[in-house]
Amino acid sequence: ESLRKLQYAAQEAELPVIICLEGWDTAGKGQVIKKLTEKLDPRLFRVHPGSPPSALEQRYHFLWRYQVALPYHGEMAIFDHSWYGRVLVEGCDKLVKKKHWREAYQQINEFERWLADDGQVLVKFFMHISKKEQKKRFRECQADPLLRWKITKEYKRHHRQYDRWMTAVEEML
């Protein structure tokens, strides 16, 4: 109830709110989004799932797809993964040249400064779990027929490269 009251207060004040959730695969981002949104007024928020950029999105600067998804005044946008994918997924998986993901740090800082200067509320979370906990959660998902689909080859590869990803996460943070 308190969260819904805050949502209505943000609407009344015409404050756009942006929530970014980043973290390890199976860290619980989806559960947090589910718990967060089940009590909110659905007319006032949009959830943007993390996905690779489409062919159209690849034609533009990497931040473009997030800019067009920003909330209106008094609304909320929840990103399940965000622009930090540039320095995490695209950097670690070598999907873009090192020069581009290195430049992204400055561009992200400028983008977030622009959001704050524009009066938008930006809340960022990184959900951390250990390699051991991640492996346990992978096993639990694979044992559950309703969750098995979540554990992809990409997830398994990222788990094997946990230390490499940990370095990238620490640099990002």
N, C-alpha and C positions, 0 to 999 in steps of 0.2 A: 504494500500500500504506500509506503514511504517513497519507493522508487517511482510509482505512478504519479505521486504528488510532485516530485521533482521534474518529471517529464512535463507535466502541465505547467509548472512554473517556468520551465525553459520555453515552452510554447508561448506563454503569456509575455515573457521578456523577449521573444523572437530571437532566442539564442540557438544557432545551429550547433549540434553536438555530434562529434565524430569519435567513435570508439574503435580502436585498432587492437585486434587480438593476433599476436604472433606466438609461436612456440613450436615445440617438438611435435612430430606426428604422434598421435594418440595421447597428447598431453591434456585433452579435455576441453579444447576450444569450443567444439560443438555443444557440449553439455553446458558450458557457461552461457553461450548464446541462447540455448533453449531456456535455461532458468531465467536469464535476464529478460527475454522477450515474452515469456508466458504471462506476465502480469502487466506488461505495457499496453498502451492503446496502439493497436496495429496501424491506425491511420497516420501515426506520427513517426514511424521509423521504417527503414528499409535495411535488410541484411544483404550484404554483398559477399557471396562465397568466393573463396580463393580459387582461381583457375588460371591456366596459362593464358597469355594474351591471344586474342583472336587475330586473324589475318588483318582485319581492319585496324585493331589496336596496335599492331606491330608497325603500321604505317606512320604512327605518331610517336611523339616523345613518350617515354614509359610512364610518366605521371599523368598523361592525358586521360587515361581511362578512369583514374581516381578523381580527377577534377570534374568530369562530367557526372560522377556519382555523388558529389558532395550534397549534403542535405540543404533544404530550403530553410529560411529563418524559422525557428521554432520546431524544427524536426531533427531527427537523429539518423545517422548512418552508422551501421555496424559492419566493419570489415573483418571477415574471417580470412586473415592474411591481408597484407597491404603492400604499399610501395616498398617496404623493406624486403620484399621478395627479390628486388633487383640485386641487393647485396648478399642475400642468403641463397635462394634457389638458383637464380641466374648466375650468380658468382660461383657458388660451390659446384654446380653442375656444368659449369663452363659453357653456358648457353649464350653468353655475350662476352666480348673481349674484356680482358682485365681493365683496360683503360676506361671502358664504359661503366663498369660497376664501381670502380674507384671514384670516378666523377660523380656517381650517384649520391655519395655521402653529402657532398656540398649541395647538390640539387635538392636532396631531401630536407636538409636543414633550411634552405631558402624557402621551400614549399611550406614547411611547417611554420616558419616565421610569418609567411604571408597569411596562412590560416589564422594564426593568433592575432596578427595585426588587423585582420578583417573582423575580429570579434568572435571567431568560432572557438568552441571549447573542444580541445583535443585531449583525449584520454587514451594512453597506450599501455598495453599489458604484454609481457612476455611470460608465457607459461613454461616453466622449466620442469623437466623430470630427468632423472638419471638414466644412463644407458641400461642399467639393470631393470629399472621400473618400466622403461619403454619395451624391453624385451618381454617382460611379464605381461604387459598390456597387449602386445602383439599376439602372444599365445592365447590370451583370453578371447580376443576378437576372432582368431582363427578357429577356436573351438565353438563359437556361437554362429549358427547358420545365418542369423540375421545381420551379423556384423562382419562376417568373413570377407565380404566384398571390399571393405575399407582397406585391407592390407594389400597394397599393390606392390609390384616389383620395385617401383620407385621408393616406397616406404622402406622396403627391406634394404635397398641399396644405401639409402640415407642412414639407416641404422648401422650398417657395416662401416660407414664413414663418419660415425658419431664424433670422433675426436677432431676430424677436419671441420665438421659443422660447429663443434664447440668453439673452436678458434674463431670462426666467422661470426658466431653469435656474440662472443666477448668483444670482438672488434666493433660489431654493430652497436652493442649496448654502450 
